[in-house]
C-alpha cells in the first residue's frame, strides 16, 4: 500500500489546525463551566490549552498515568511543537492530558469523574429522545431487508437523521441518502447473513443519543438475524468528549428500558437479558485510547477481533484509525486501506475530518467543484465493507 502524508495540525486554516486553535478553546470553556472544578484543576486545564496551541510536547512525569506507554508512543515527538505531531496522536494526547488536569486519574475527590458526563447525560435525557424512540413501535411492520437498512442508516447518521425518518422514508428518497457517498449496505447484509451464528464485534463511537440506534441495531442482529453473539467494544475511560464508556453503554440500555415506547422498552429489556446471558458482552482495552492506527493493534486485541465473523466500526475516529489518518487520495480503494484488518470489517462513518477513501472519481470531482469543505461538515457519510475475499 503506497504511503500518503500523515495529517498534522501545523498548517493555519486547515481543519486540524482549527481543532486545536478554535474547537479546543471552546471545549475547555464548556468543560470548566459544566463542573465546579477548583483552582488547581482549572489552572492545569488552562496551562494545557496554552501549551497545546503555542508550546511544545512535554513528556509525561515518571509517575504520571500510563507514563511508560505514552513515553514509548511519543518517542521522537517530545520537545517538538504540538503541530508537528500527527494530528491523531496529538488529539489523543490532548484528551489524556485533559483527564489528568481535571483530576480524573486521581488520587483526590475528582478521581474517576467524567468531565464530559454533563454533556452526555443532558443529551440522553432530552425529550427529543422519547419522540425518536417512539418510531420503534412501527419497526416490526417493515419488511426485510428494509428494516435492517433503516437501522443501519439510523446508526450511521446518529443525530442528523432520526430513527423516525429512517423508518418512514422510502429507500433512497431522503436527503440523507443523497449524501451517502459510498453505500455497501447490500454487502454488509450479506456479511451478516454469512456470519452463520457467529460473533459480531461492534466498536462504538459516541455515547448518549448516538449510542441508542447502535444498541437497537445490536438487538435486531441478536433477535432476528443469524448472529449468536455481539461484543460491544467501548473506551476504558472518557475520550474525545462523547466517546462511549461502559457506564455510558449501561445508561443507554437503561434509557431504552424506561422509554415510554413499548417497542423501545422491549428492546432495552432484551438487551439487559442479553447482557445477563452473555449473548451481548461489553468489553474494552487500553488500545482504544491509544494515539495509534488500528494497523498497530496489540496481539491480544488483534487475536480477539480475528475471531469475529464481522467487525463493525462506528464513527469518524474509528474510521481514521482504520484507514490511517493520512492525506490519501479519496479514490484509494477502501479494501486497500483496510486490507490488514484481522476480520471482515464494515465502517459506518459520517465524515467529520479530512481523511476519506473508497470514493468514485466522479463523486470526488462533483464535491470538489462545490468549493465547500465537504470532508469535515458531517453532511456526508459512507457505508464501506471489506470482506476476506
Buried (B, 14 or more C-beta within 10 A) or exposed (E): BEEBEBBBBBEEEBBBBBBBBEEBEEBBEBBBEBBEBEEEBBEBBEBBBEBBBEEEBBBBEEEBBBEEBBBEBBEEBBEEBBBEBBBBBBBBBBBBBBBBBBBBBEEEEBEEBBBBBBBBBEBBEEEEBBBBBBBBBEBEEBEEBEBBBBBBBBBBBBBBBBBBBBBEBEEEEBEBBEBBBBBBBEBBBEBBEBBEEBBBBBBBBBBBBBBBBBBBBBBBBBBEBBBBBBBBBBBBBBBBBBBBBBBBBBBBBBBBBEBEBEBBBBBBBBBBEBBEEEBBBBBBBEBBBBBBBBBEBEEEBBEBBEEBBBBBBBBBBBBBBBBBBBEBEBBBBBBBBBEBBBBBBBBBBBBBBBBBBBBEEEBBEEBEEEEEEBBBEBBBBBBBBBBEE
